[in-house]
Amino acid sequence: MTESTAPTARTTGTPRTVLVTGPGGAGRTTVAAATALAAARRGDRTLLLSADPAGPGAVLGAPAAVAVEPAEVTPGLWAARVDPADYFRTEFLALQERAATALDMLGARPLDGEELTELPGAEQFALLQALRRASAGDWDVLVVDLPPLRDALSVLALPERLRRLLGRLLPAERQAARALRPMIAQLAGVPMPAGWLYGAAARRDEELAAVQALIEAPTTTVRLVAEPGPAAGDALRVARDGLSLYGLRVDALVPNKVLPTDSSDAWLATLAAQQQKCLDEWSEEYGSASGADSGAGPRSGWPVRAVRHLGRDARGLDDLADLGPDLDLDEDGAPDPEPYRDPWWVEDRREEDGLLVWSLPLPGAVKTDVGLVRRGDELLLTVGPFHRIVPLAAALRRCTVSGAALTDGVLKVRFTPDPGLWPRTP
């Protein structure tokens, strides 16, 4: 793998982003690499970003480990990996430098980069940083090999959560106090927070906003990879709740390592039959035809695009190209050309019922697993093991929650306008 000069990239628009995840051991890296190669061979300038510490080098057939900086693998395809250790060292040393004065006053000895090892959680923040950098690049297609399913959902929800925490701990309106800090400190004898704290928070919020924008962009989808079987089925059912709650769109469910059904070997034939039974169940439960389009949000079904077993682990571009036709982005999983519509929509039923109804698609959710609490101008939602705090639209803030019901995979929250807050019509 060698560095090379990048071709002219498109300068407008948002890259088509495919976030690849699935239960552990399902072949996420292989599917991500094959998806990226198919996009590159179609003529798109493509970056394959891997959160796997080893990177996608073995799958790509690279003679050396994939670097942190994008390097060209084959015409049109670049690859890079996330390095949590390097990220942690860089961030810690930068923080140590900014706090040098305070550390000197405390008599603390500065640490060298060589003695630093990453702490738990560094992987998630390193991945967010890598996504931010990738979002700023001139890529036509960005394919991200994410961690296993539950970890991936946590990472994708992290920018929104962190921005909310920053906004609560260091609200923007208080940053104006920086200019008054010296005078207030003299009058009150109370030291104000250091200016660099607010500056650091603003920079972090800007970086997180860029990652959140990439995750929420209408050109971003999730590609789920799973090896057909009962365990994967259970994981997918749980993950569907999280995907719906976080508003993530799935462009395809990819059953991977599917065995041929015409084997003369009795053992393989039995395994193949078990896989086919699972595939039929997945097509019925998750397939595009399994849910009708609501007309107000994205389709509820997922295209099911099985990838056959090669009889060996995929290694090298030839193997990936052999899988590519099943994973091309030009198939049903591509984003719709029409403008993207918010999957959570508000229906104005004041004339008929005196209500505003907020609809949240939660296909597959069970009533006993759904929780809802109004707290100020936010709604605290729980679906299974997943939680999200959603800010209410301006109109809904002037209402009280009068009820909710989960019907046909859609949670409908009823809001009654508060006469004391709602504008009166003459």
N, C-alpha and C positions, 0 to 999 in steps of 0.2 A: 504494500500500500504506500503510495507516494503522494506528497503534496503537489498540487498543480494549480495553475491559474484558473479561476472560475470563469465560466462563460458569462456573457451578458445576461443578467437576470431581469425579470420584470420588475418595474419600479412602482407599480400601483397595485392596490388590492391586497387582500389578506390571504396568506397561504392556506391551501387545503390541508387541514391537519387531521391525522388519524391517530388516535390514542389506543394502543393495542394492549389489552390485558386479559386476564382469565385465571382460572385456578392454577396453582403451581404444577409444573410438569406437563402442561398441556401443549407446549411448543410455541409460546408467545414470540420468542425471539425469531424463530424460523418464519412464522407468519408475517411478522413485522418486516423482516428483511425481504421476503418475497413480494410483499405489497410495495415496498420502496423500490425494488428493482423493476417491477412492472410499470410503476409510474415514471421512472427514469427512462426506460426503453420506449415509453410513449412520447418522450420529448420534454418532460417536466424536470426542472432542476430540483432535485430531491435531496433532503437531508434525513438520514436515519440516525436517531438519537436513542441510545440505550441506557437504561438505568441499571442494567446488570453490571456488577463490578468487573466481570471479565469482558464485558462488551460483546458486540456481535462478530468479533473477528473470526471465531471458529466456523460459524455458520456461513460467513462470507468467503471463507477459504483464504483469509489473509495470512501471510506468513508471520506477522507480528501482531501484538496487541493493538487494538484501535486506540488512537490518541484522543485526548480531551478536546483538542481543536479539530474542526472538521477537516477530513482528508479525503481525497477522491479515491473511490474504489474502482469504478468503471465509469465511462463517459456518462455524465448526468447524475451520478449517484455519489454522495458524500456520506461519511459515517463519522460519528463521534460518540464518546461515552461520558457518563457523569462520574466525577471523581470526588466523593465526599471528603476524603482526607485533605485534598488540595483546597477545596472550598473552605473547610473549617480553619485551616492554617491561615489562609488569606484573610478571612473575616476576623479571626481572633487578633491577628497582628495589627490589622487596621484599627480595631477597637482599642487595642492596647496603646497604639500611637496617639489616638485622639484623647485618651484618658491619661496621658503620660504625666501631666501636672498633678492630678489627684493622686496617682499612684506614687509619685515622688514624695508627696506630703505624708503618705501613709508608710513610707519606707519600704514599699514593695519592690522586689527585684523583677525586672522584666523577663519574660520567657522568650526563648529562641524558637524559631520555626521547627528546628530539628527535634525538639523535645515535645512537640504537640501531636497528639493523636485525637481523632475525632470522637466526640461524645455521642451517645444515643440521640437520634433525631436529626443528625447532620445529613443523613441520606435524603430526607424529605426536603430540607432547605436547599441542598445542593441541586436536586432535581428541579425545584422551582426556579433557581437561578439559571440553570441550563435552558429551561423553557423560555425564560425572559430573553436571554441572549439569542435564542433561535428565533423568537418572534420578531426580533429587530433585524434579522437577516433577510436577504432578497431570495427567499425560497419560493418555488411554486408549490411544492408539496413537502410537508413535514410529517414524518412517521416516527412515533415515539413508542419505544418498547418499555412499557411501564412495569412496575413491580406486580406481584400477584394481586388478585382482584380486590380483596378487602383493603390492603395497603394502598392500592391505586386510588380507590374511592376516597380514602382519607386524605391523600395528597391533593387530589383534585378539588376537594372541599376546603383545603387549608387557606388559600388566598382570601376567600371571602371571610372566613372566621378571623384570620389575623387582622384584616383591615377593620373589622368591627371592633376588635379589642383595642387596636391603636386609636381608633376614633373615640372610644370611651375613656381610655387612660390619658390620652393627650389630644383633646378635642381641638379642632382647627381654630375656634374662636379664641382659645387661650393663648395661641401662639403670638397674638398681638402684644401680650404681656412682656415679650422679650425686650421690646424697645423701652418699656418702663421699668425693667428689672433693677437697674442701678438706683433709680430714684426711690422705688418702693422699698428696696433693701435698706436705704438710709433712713427712711421715715419709720418703717416698721421694725427694723432690726431683724428681719426674717430673710434669709437667703432664698432667692428665687431659683428654680431649676436652671441648670446651665443651658445656654443657647444651643449648644451642639446636640442636646437631647432632642429638642424639637426639630432641629435640622435633620438628624438621623431618622426620626420618625417620619418626616415628610418624604425623605428619600426612599425609605422602606415602603411607604404607602404607594409611592409612584411605581416602584418595581412590582409590588404585588398587584397593582391595578393593571399593569401590562400583562401579567400572567393570567389574571382573571379574565381580561378581555379576550385573550387567546382561547381560554377554555370555553367561554360563553359565546364565542363567535359562531354565526350560522354556518360557517365553513368547517367547523370542528365537529368530529363525531368520534364515538368509541367503537372499537372493533373487539368483540369478545371471542376468545379462543378457548375451546374446551374439548377434551377428549371424551367421546360419548360414553356415558356410564352414570350410575346412580349418584355417586359422590359429586360429580360435576353438576348434575341436575339440581341437587340441593343447593350448591353454591350459587348457581344462576338464579334460583328463585329468591334467595336472600339478596343478591346483588341487584336484582330488578327493582326492589324497593328503594335502594340507595340511588340508583341511576335516575329513577323518576323523581325522587325528592330533590336531588341536586340539579334537575333540569338538564341532564346529559342525554344526548341523542345517540342511539346505537345505529350504525350503518349496516352491520352484519353480525350475525352469530356464526362463527366458523367452527363447526365440528372438525377437529383435526385428527390425523392418523386413522382415517377410515379404511378398514380392510376390504378387499374385494369380496364379492359375494359368490364368486364362481370357483372357489378353491376346492380341490379334490381332497384336501387334508381335513379330516373330520374335526380336529381340534380348532383349526383356523375357521372352518365353516361355522362352528358353534359360536366362536367369538364374533364373527361377522354378523351372524343372525342377532346376537344380543345388541350389537351396535346399531343395526338397522331398526330394531324395535325402539331403541332410544331415540334415533333420528326421527322416526315417525312421531313419537311423543313430543319431541322438541318442535317439530314443524307445526303440530297441532297447537301447542301451548304458546310458542313464541313467534311462529312464522307470520309473514306479512298479511296473510289471509285470515289470521286468527282474530284480528281486531279491526273494527270498522273505523274509518277516519272520522273524527269528531267534527271536522270542518273548522275547528278553531285552534287546533294544535297539531303537532307532528303525528304521523301514523303510529298506532300503538303496537304494530307488529314489527318483528325484525326479520329481514331477509336471511334465510338460512343457506349458507354456501359451504358445503362440505369440501374438505381437502383430503385427497386420498393418501394412503400410507405409501411411501416410496420403497418400503422394505428395508430401510436403513435410515439413519439420521441424515438430514439434509446437510451437505457440505459443499460449498462452492457455488458459483454463479449459475452453473448449468443445472444443478438440482433446484435452485431457487426459481430459475426461469421455467422449469418444468411445472412448478406449482403456480406460477404467476397468472395464467389464464383464469384460474378459479378465484383470484383475489384482486383483479383489476378494478380500479376505482371508477371506471366508466360504466360499471354494471349498476344494478338497482340500488346499491348502497350510496351512490353519489348524492350530494345535497340537491334538493329540488331547485330548479332554476327560478321559481317564483320567490318573492320576498319572504324571508323567514318570519313566522308569527310566534309570539310568546306562547309557550305551552300552558302558561297560567293566565287565564283571561277572566275579566270581570263582565258580568251580564247585568245590564240595568233593567230591573223589573219593578221600578218604583211605581209606575202607573198601574201595573196589574196587581202587584202584591205588596207594594211599599218596601221593597227590598233591593239590595245589591247582592249579587251572588258571585263569589270568587270560586272558580273551578280549577282544581288541581288534579291532573291525570295521575293516578297511582295504580296502573294495571297490575293485577295479581295481589294487591295489598289485602290484608284481612282486617276486619273492623277492630278486633281485639288488639291488634298491633299498632293501631293509629291513635295518636294523642295530639291534642290541640289546646294551647293556652294563649290567651291574649295578655300581653304585658306592655302597657303603654302603646307606642306606635309600632310594635312588632308582634309577630305571630310566631310562637314556638311550636314547631312541628316535630313529631316523632313518628317514624314508620319502622317498626321492627327495631333493629339495633342502631338505626341511623337517626340523627338529630339535625335540625336546621332552624336557624332564627331568620325569619324573613321580614324585611321592612314592609309596612303596609303602604299602599298607594295613598295619595293625598285625600282622595274621596273617601276611602275606607277608614281613615283616621278619625273622621267626623261621624263615625257610626259605632254602634255596639254590636257585638257578636250575639246573634239570636238563635243560633243552632248550626248544626253541621250533619251531613249524612254522606256515607260512602256507598255509591250506587254505580254498578257496571264499571268498576275500576276508576271512577272519578269522585274525588272528595269535593263536595259542594259546601262551602261555608257561607252562611246567610248573615248579612249585615243589615241592621235597621238604622236608618239615618237618625241621628240625635237632633231633635228640634232645636236645642239650644246652640248647636254648632253648625247646622246645615243652613246654607243661604236661603232666605225666604223669597218666594216669588211674589211680585206685586199683584 
